[in-house]
Amino acid sequence: MIAITAQMMVKPGCEERFEEAMLSLVSKVNANEPGNILYELCRDDDGKYLVMELYEDEAAVDAHRSANHIKESGPSFKGLMSSPPIIKKMSVIPRAV
């Protein structure tokens, strides 16, 4: 499995519009990507955002990146972000069964 986190840098005052755009995307990812195990928007107590993602394998990550709903979502985030996301990709360490 592959885990990805994306720290999202939202401009002050744009939080509501960002959440609306991001939650729409979350719904589309969860409905249309069978190799995606988890795709959720999170917010900490300081108002900072993180997207948590979990994929079955590299093919599922590639399918996510090339999905039409990902490409089409770009304009909905225009003007909302203060900088590009900070993305970390990790391999999940399998647990012993």
C-alpha positions, 0 to 999 in steps of 0.5 A: 500500500501507498500512503500520501499526505498533502498539506494544503496551504489555503489563503486566509478568508478562503477556507469556506470556498476551499472546503466546498471545492475539496469536499466535492473532489473527495466525493468524486475520488471516493466514488470513482477510484476503486484502488483508493482506500482512503481520501479525506480532508482533515483540519487541525485546531489551528485551521491547517488542512491535510489530505490523507490518502491511501492506495492499494498500489502504484497503479492506483496512485497513477489512476488517481493522478490521471483521473478526469475529476482530478484534472477538472477540479483545478479551476475550482481551487484557483485563487484559494491557495497561498502556495503549492501543497506539500506532498509526502509519499510513503510506503505502508509497512505491512503488519504481521498477521 
